[in-house]
Amino acid sequence: RLMFLLAKWDSEINFDENSLLEILSKEKQIKSFFSDAQATLRNKPLPSKMLQKWNDSDKKLNEAYLTIKADVHKALCDNLNWADAMKRISDLISEGNKYMRKEDFKPLLLKNILSYTTKMLRVFGVIFNDQVGLEGEAGSSSSSEEAVKGILDMFVDFRNAMRTEVKNMKGSNGGSGKNIMDLCDKIRDETLPIMGVRLTDTKDGSKWALEDPKTLMKEVEELKKQKKLQKEKKAAKLRKKIDGYKAEIKLYQESGKTEPREYFKQLHEDREKFTQFDANGMPTHQKNQDGTEEELKKATGKKLSKALKVYKKNF
């Protein structure tokens, strides 16, 4: 449905891999907005206990909100151009994400944006019920959330306290402190997702949200793949570095046996490419991949001269 919405109804839809990745990114943006907004509102005092006078930031967001609503209406009146309408809704989500990070944001204004976004996604057939958020998300059910709110709040507070204590550890307790932090991360990344709980760590503490366990477990697997790929890249980089050290060691070992004028013929890593040399043993020509021969460029000659200078010093 999201893929259909990103194209005009009377145009072709591209089902290639890039389009699918774009849809997954769009779905993640929408889900994250709903879960983050609900978690942020959950920890905010009731509007009756807050100052409700709007500041410049509130007014700016409200103006953007009203403009985007008008743009969406205009797009739908233009031959049901829901591609442009969805683009503007995505812009509204981005504005909402930035707004909820402010300490003095107004809950009622954020709720208006949540309500409107939900309404339009329901109109487009992405949401099928009266709940706030995407269909199928555990976090969209207020009754489920209320049932576990107290337990999760208590657990998150306990975990925050432990992480704070570990960060304050000094000296001899550093090792055990790291182990505790690793355990906290494991609970966040492996244990809670199985139960359908997303835990997000921020500089001000942690926020939880209820979501579909299958979705969270897919993210966990993707995260594992990314970590494995990073390790492999790091290992490859280290292997390359080790190979460089080995070549350098070999250079020192062979430097006493091979005369400098024979260096480029016998030891240099590109010795197979060089075809002609001058009286001092410096390469003047090299063989290309297609088998043709060409004279070395001036910059290459300077680089080789420096390498020979180093070798002569070692010799």
C-alpha angles and dihedrals in degrees: 000000000000091000090052090050093054091063132054114262093241097046133081121271118224112220097185124131094263091055091050091050089050090053092049089051091049092049090050091050092053095045093047091050093054096043094044092046093049092048091048094047091047091061095044122096119249113279089244089063095050136073105259100191108123121238127201092276092054092047092048092052093046090052090050090047093053092044092051091048089054092047092050091050090048092050093050090049088054099079092302093298095183092160090070090039091055090047090056091046088053088052089052091052090052090051090048092051091054093044097052090056090067114096094223099046116144113243094208092056092049090047089053090056091046091050094048093046090050091048094052093045088052090051089052092050097247092114121043104187143045096264125111110250137026122323114263097027114127088211091065093067112088092194093055090047094050091050094060102025096100094047095046093045090053092047093048091049090051092048091048090052091051093049091049092051091049092050088053093051116112138189118344097020094057095101097050089042091059090051090054091049090050090052091050089052092047091054090050097044104034114014106041096045089061087059092048096255122134113201118193122191117214134171089262095051134277133315127202132204134178115239141158107294091217091057092048093048090052088055090048091054091047090050090051090052091050092049091049091050091050090051091050091050090049091048091049090050091051092047090053090050091049091049088053091052090048091052090049091050090049089050091055091045093050097038093088094051104044122063114234091243088060095046097097092044098050113017113023115104091234095046091120091062098051114094106168133034137187126235091278093053095256114145115245101174137030138195119247126218091260090056097254121128126232138177115258116258119247093247091052090050091054091050092051091047090057091049091051091049090055091048093050090053091051091045 
